[in-house]
Amino acid sequence: QVQLVESGGGLVQAGGSLRLSCAASGSAFSINAMGWYRQAPGKQRDLVATITRGGTPNYADSVKGRFTISRDNAKNTVYLQMSSLKPEDTAVYFCNADVIDLLGGIRYSSSWGQGTQVTVSS
């Protein structure tokens, strides 16, 4: 099984920036698309951004123009560069991946990691 570990969260003032990382580890796997999600208290977990293996991004309207998703396939890592942060961006951020088990050719969605907390103060 592939494990995902999110990091880079913290406390930042409105207008500030933060860069999140999500590293995948394991053996005999390949990752297709990856995505970032976030969940605020009392809210559902929402999609923030996705990126294909080839690097094509898509963003939720709420973060478009402020966030940039990128990936390093050699490192099995996806990043989320967050700029012009707003208090409404406060949430726990999670990543997820579309994974292929190379030994069995089995496709599955990765389990959720523990997430990383992003808090934006006003």
DOLOBA-55368 format. One record per residue (C-alpha): residue in three letters; residue number from 0; x negated, y, z negated. Coordinates in nm, 4 decimals, decimal comma, always signed. Layout:
! DOLOBA-55368
+------+-----+----------+----------+----------+
! rest !  nr !        u !        v !        w !
+------+-----+----------+----------+----------+
!  ALA ! NUM !        X !        Y !        Z !
...
+------+-----+----------+----------+----------+
***
This chain:
! DOLOBA-55368
+------+-----+----------+----------+----------+
! rest !  nr !        u !        v !        w !
+------+-----+----------+----------+----------+
!  GLN !   0 !  +0,0000 !  +0,0000 !  +0,0000 !
!  VAL !   1 !  -0,1054 !  +0,3539 !  +0,0749 !
!  GLN !   2 !  -0,1328 !  +0,5936 !  -0,2152 !
!  LEU !   3 !  -0,0901 !  +0,9672 !  -0,1782 !
!  VAL !   4 !  -0,2332 !  +1,2161 !  -0,4238 !
!  GLU !   5 !  -0,1291 !  +1,5803 !  -0,4117 !
!  SER !   6 !  -0,3490 !  +1,8533 !  -0,5533 !
!  GLY !   7 !  -0,4083 !  +2,2259 !  -0,5405 !
!  GLY !   8 !  -0,1035 !  +2,3587 !  -0,7194 !
!  GLY !   9 !  -0,1176 !  +2,6242 !  -0,9846 !
!  LEU !  10 !  +0,0112 !  +2,9553 !  -1,1069 !
!  VAL !  11 !  -0,0077 !  +3,2494 !  -0,8701 !
!  GLN !  12 !  +0,1450 !  +3,5948 !  -0,8488 !
!  ALA !  13 !  +0,3916 !  +3,6873 !  -0,5783 !
!  GLY !  14 !  +0,2095 !  +3,7696 !  -0,2594 !
!  GLY !  15 !  -0,0756 !  +3,5375 !  -0,3412 !
!  SER !  16 !  -0,2017 !  +3,2278 !  -0,1660 !
!  LEU !  17 !  -0,2549 !  +2,8654 !  -0,2506 !
!  ARG !  18 !  -0,3814 !  +2,5659 !  -0,0561 !
!  LEU !  19 !  -0,2395 !  +2,2227 !  -0,1265 !
!  SER !  20 !  -0,4044 !  +1,8966 !  -0,0304 !
!  CYS !  21 !  -0,2663 !  +1,5462 !  +0,0023 !
!  ALA !  22 !  -0,5114 !  +1,2605 !  +0,0402 !
!  ALA !  23 !  -0,4102 !  +0,9108 !  +0,1443 !
!  SER !  24 !  -0,6095 !  +0,6115 !  +0,0282 !
!  GLY !  25 !  -0,5925 !  +0,2386 !  +0,0830 !
!  SER !  26 !  -0,7103 !  -0,0087 !  +0,3420 !
!  ALA !  27 !  -0,6115 !  -0,1181 !  +0,6917 !
!  PHE !  28 !  -0,3594 !  +0,1555 !  +0,7565 !
!  SER !  29 !  -0,2855 !  +0,4246 !  +1,0081 !
!  ILE !  30 !  -0,0728 !  +0,7322 !  +0,9504 !
!  ASN !  31 !  +0,1602 !  +0,8848 !  +1,2026 !
!  ALA !  32 !  +0,3515 !  +1,1937 !  +1,0935 !
!  MET !  33 !  +0,3064 !  +1,3519 !  +0,7513 !
!  GLY !  34 !  +0,5193 !  +1,6013 !  +0,5679 !
!  TRP !  35 !  +0,5377 !  +1,8308 !  +0,2698 !
!  TYR !  36 !  +0,8472 !  +1,8497 !  +0,0525 !
!  ARG !  37 !  +0,9372 !  +2,0514 !  -0,2539 !
!  GLN !  38 !  +1,1827 !  +2,0245 !  -0,5368 !
!  ALA !  39 !  +1,2817 !  +2,2975 !  -0,7790 !
!  PRO !  40 !  +1,4634 !  +2,2226 !  -1,1064 !
!  GLY !  41 !  +1,8257 !  +2,1402 !  -1,0401 !
!  LYS !  42 !  +1,7714 !  +2,1345 !  -0,6653 !
!  GLN !  43 !  +1,7357 !  +1,8614 !  -0,4080 !
!  ARG !  44 !  +1,4035 !  +1,7692 !  -0,2581 !
!  ASP !  45 !  +1,3749 !  +1,9639 !  +0,0655 !
!  LEU !  46 !  +1,1491 !  +1,9316 !  +0,3646 !
!  VAL !  47 !  +0,8962 !  +2,2132 !  +0,3909 !
!  ALA !  48 !  +0,6847 !  +2,1194 !  +0,6903 !
!  THR !  49 !  +0,5874 !  +1,8235 !  +0,9042 !
!  ILE !  50 !  +0,2974 !  +1,7525 !  +1,1331 !
!  THR !  51 !  +0,2551 !  +1,4827 !  +1,3936 !
!  ARG !  52 !  -0,0596 !  +1,2779 !  +1,4249 !
!  GLY !  53 !  -0,1529 !  +1,4980 !  +1,7176 !
!  GLY !  54 !  -0,1165 !  +1,8130 !  +1,5097 !
!  THR !  55 !  +0,2205 !  +1,9501 !  +1,6193 !
!  PRO !  56 !  +0,3807 !  +2,1329 !  +1,3245 !
!  ASN !  57 !  +0,7379 !  +2,2081 !  +1,2292 !
!  TYR !  58 !  +0,8520 !  +2,4308 !  +0,9442 !
!  ALA !  59 !  +1,1580 !  +2,5021 !  +0,7410 !
!  ASP !  60 !  +1,2944 !  +2,8477 !  +0,8148 !
!  SER !  61 !  +1,2249 !  +2,9572 !  +0,4589 !
!  VAL !  62 !  +0,8488 !  +2,9171 !  +0,4992 !
!  LYS !  63 !  +0,7993 !  +2,9871 !  +0,8673 !
!  GLY !  64 !  +0,5309 !  +3,2471 !  +0,9233 !
!  ARG !  65 !  +0,3952 !  +3,2113 !  +0,5709 !
!  PHE !  66 !  +0,2888 !  +2,8478 !  +0,5428 !
!  THR !  67 !  +0,0582 !  +2,6503 !  +0,7689 !
!  ILE !  68 !  +0,0388 !  +2,2724 !  +0,7737 !
!  SER !  69 !  -0,2714 !  +2,1015 !  +0,9062 !
!  ARG !  70 !  -0,4426 !  +1,7659 !  +0,8844 !
!  ASP !  71 !  -0,7786 !  +1,5974 !  +0,9047 !
!  ASN !  72 !  -0,7181 !  +1,2516 !  +1,0443 !
!  ALA !  73 !  -1,0726 !  +1,1363 !  +0,9702 !
!  LYS !  74 !  -1,0123 !  +1,2112 !  +0,6031 !
!  ASN !  75 !  -0,6494 !  +1,0965 !  +0,5992 !
!  THR !  76 !  -0,5609 !  +1,4282 !  +0,4449 !
!  VAL !  77 !  -0,2870 !  +1,6806 !  +0,5089 !
!  TYR !  78 !  -0,2995 !  +2,0398 !  +0,3889 !
!  LEU !  79 !  -0,0491 !  +2,3131 !  +0,3247 !
!  GLN !  80 !  -0,1865 !  +2,6658 !  +0,3287 !
!  MET !  81 !  +0,0651 !  +2,8884 !  +0,1543 !
!  SER !  82 !  +0,0439 !  +3,2647 !  +0,1860 !
!  SER !  83 !  +0,2695 !  +3,5547 !  +0,0894 !
!  LEU !  84 !  +0,4128 !  +3,3378 !  -0,1837 !
!  LYS !  85 !  +0,7484 !  +3,4259 !  -0,3332 !
!  PRO !  86 !  +0,9057 !  +3,3275 !  -0,6661 !
!  GLU !  87 !  +1,1536 !  +3,1138 !  -0,4745 !
!  ASP !  88 !  +0,8613 !  +2,8993 !  -0,3586 !
!  THR !  89 !  +0,8246 !  +2,7740 !  -0,7150 !
!  ALA !  90 !  +0,8675 !  +2,3970 !  -0,7112 !
!  VAL !  91 !  +0,6911 !  +2,0664 !  -0,7358 !
!  TYR !  92 !  +0,5394 !  +1,9928 !  -0,3973 !
!  PHE !  93 !  +0,5173 !  +1,6381 !  -0,2650 !
!  CYS !  94 !  +0,3772 !  +1,4828 !  +0,0487 !
!  ASN !  95 !  +0,4942 !  +1,1804 !  +0,2395 !
!  ALA !  96 !  +0,3630 !  +0,9808 !  +0,5328 !
!  ASP !  97 !  +0,4834 !  +0,7505 !  +0,8069 !
!  VAL !  98 !  +0,2444 !  +0,4570 !  +0,7692 !
!  ILE !  99 !  +0,1492 !  +0,1566 !  +0,9818 !
!  ASP ! 100 !  -0,0026 !  -0,1471 !  +0,8125 !
!  LEU ! 101 !  -0,2691 !  -0,2434 !  +1,0648 !
!  LEU ! 102 !  -0,2888 !  -0,6049 !  +0,9538 !
!  GLY ! 103 !  +0,0774 !  -0,6823 !  +0,9981 !
!  GLY ! 104 !  +0,1852 !  -0,4028 !  +1,2276 !
!  ILE ! 105 !  +0,4471 !  -0,3039 !  +0,9733 !
!  ARG ! 106 !  +0,5793 !  +0,0508 !  +0,9601 !
!  TYR ! 107 !  +0,6927 !  +0,2046 !  +0,6362 !
!  SER ! 108 !  +0,7379 !  +0,5337 !  +0,4602 !
!  SER ! 109 !  +0,4910 !  +0,6004 !  +0,1824 !
!  SER ! 110 !  +0,6012 !  +0,6135 !  -0,1773 !
!  TRP ! 111 !  +0,6176 !  +0,9539 !  -0,3410 !
!  GLY ! 112 !  +0,3147 !  +1,0736 !  -0,5280 !
!  GLN ! 113 !  +0,3404 !  +1,2618 !  -0,8541 !
!  GLY ! 114 !  +0,3449 !  +1,5981 !  -0,6814 !
!  THR ! 115 !  +0,1694 !  +1,9198 !  -0,7669 !
!  GLN ! 116 !  +0,3344 !  +2,2126 !  -0,9426 !
!  VAL ! 117 !  +0,3399 !  +2,5507 !  -0,7741 !
!  THR ! 118 !  +0,4586 !  +2,8408 !  -0,9853 !
!  VAL ! 119 !  +0,4907 !  +3,1886 !  -0,8386 !
!  SER ! 120 !  +0,5421 !  +3,4712 !  -1,0838 !
!  SER ! 121 !  +0,7040 !  +3,8030 !  -1,0003 !
+------+-----+----------+----------+----------+
***
